Amino acid sequence: ESVLSVIDQNGEETLLKIPQPTDLSTRMATATICQRTAQLNIPIAVDTIDNSVGKAYAGKPNRMVVVGTEGRIVFATDPSPRGTDARRLRTWLAENLTDNSS
């Protein structure tokens, strides 16, 4: 369980106790709160309640993974403390993604 400062549905900052979810609907609701609080305007993925994706792809202690549009991993950092090197991920994204918004 965690207590976090979050943005509620009315756009107000509030403290919220977030329990460890025991069902998928609670996990999805928590993800929605985190997405709103972090102001993420991108789709987010939520693992199943049994953490099957996390168990299959997680690195210890952390790892960054990019999943392509066909559902395949196209970039993954090493499963180590260096696996959270945001600069390496940013460089990969700059070199491999194109802006299709224009």
N, C-alpha and C positions, 0 to 999 in steps of 0.2 A: 504494500500500500504506500501511496505517496500523497503528499499535500502539495498542490501546485497552484500558482497564481495563473488563472485562465480567464479567457474572455467568454462570457455567457452568451446566450441567444439574443440578449438585448444589447450586446456590444459593451457591456460593463465588465470591468475587471473584478474578479472575486476569487477567494480561496476555495479550492475544491479538493476533497479527499477522494482520491481515485483508488478504489480497491483493485486487487488482482482479479481480472474478469474470470468468470466461471462458465460463461456462455458467449456465443458469437455476437448476439445483439448488444450485449454490454461492451464487448471489445470494439465493435463498430461505433457505438456511441462515444466511447472514449477517444477513438481515432478522430472522429468528427470534431470533438472539442479541441484536440491537439492541433488539427489542421486549421481550425478557425483562429486559435491563439497564435500559432506561428505564421499566420497569414499566408498559407500555402495555396497558391492558385493552380496547383497541378494535381492530377489524380494521385491518390496514395493507395498502396496495397496493404491489406490487412490479412495476416496469417489466420489459419483456422485455429480453433480453440486448443487443438492438440499440438500446435506449433510445428506441424510437419515440414513447412518450408524452412523455418528457422533451424530445425534439426538437420535438414538436408544440406543447407548452404551456409550456415553460420560459421564464422571463424572465431577463434578464441584469442584475444578477448573481443576484437571487433573486425569487421570487414565491410568494405563498400562494394556494392554490386550494381551493375546497370543491366537491366533486362530489356532486350530489343523488342520491337513490335511483333515479332514472330514468337515471343515467349522464351527465347533462348538467352542465356547469359552472354553478353558481348564484351563485358569488362568486369574484372574482379581484382581487388587488391589482395595482398597476402593476408592469411589469417594470423595476424600478429599485431602488436601495438603500432607498427608502421602501416598496418592496413587501414588506418584512419587518416592517412595523409591526404587531406583535401586538395592540396596543391596538385598532386599527381592526378586525382580525379578531374579537377578543373582543366588541366592540360589535355587529358584524354578527351573530355567533352568538347573543348575548343577545336581539337584536331579532327574529330569524328562526326560532329553534328552539324547539320546545315540549318539555316533559318528559312523555313518555308512560309513565314508569315506575310511575306510581301507578294 
